[in-house]
């Protein structure tokens, strides 16, 4: 997939340039290896009234799936991001190892994801080691898809020698009566050590009459 949309493009993805590519190869029937690359540039012409953001994500890994054994995947990911407006605002480089696993039982899917990463920002002169663990339970009945999730995140700032832990709990539901309309509601509770807990309720309504037009209402 390739996109090159100028500032005057009438669609929703204007003033953007980038590509997305995926390649996979089956080693033997239940296992395959794959490579994924996604690069996107917002404000590619560098209009000085707006930030120019560039993100380049590269990931390669291997996946395994059979009827008797839950799906699992292990991958290595790099994520390089730059932001500027005449001068550099940020320049981050992330390296991560990611583990994903899920199993479907009739209409219910259970998943466990883990991510261990190291991120450096050469502009802010910061370095962070992160560990994130997420469990999620989702289902689908007719046109409704409810879910519940739990995430535990640890961030260690190796520059300032500080540590932050975050616990996030969420539940929500998605309603999609047809391919052109969907809506969702989500409630989350987040606790950061040493700070007051945060509760948030968000919603969005989306109507897509054609591929170049989207009507959206969202709130939090």
Buried (B, 14 or more C-beta within 10 A) or exposed (E): EEBEBEEEBEEEEEBBBBEEEEEEEEEEEBEBBBBBBBBBBBBBEEEEEEBBBBBBBBBBBBBBBEEEEBBBBBBEBBBBBBBBBEEEBBBBBBBBBBBBBBEBEEEEBBBBBBBBBBBBBEBEEBBBBBBBBBBBBBBBEEEEBBBEBEBBBBBBBEEEEEEBBBBBBBBBBBBBEEEEBBBBBBBBEBEBEEEEEEEEEBBBBBEBEEEEEEEEEEEE
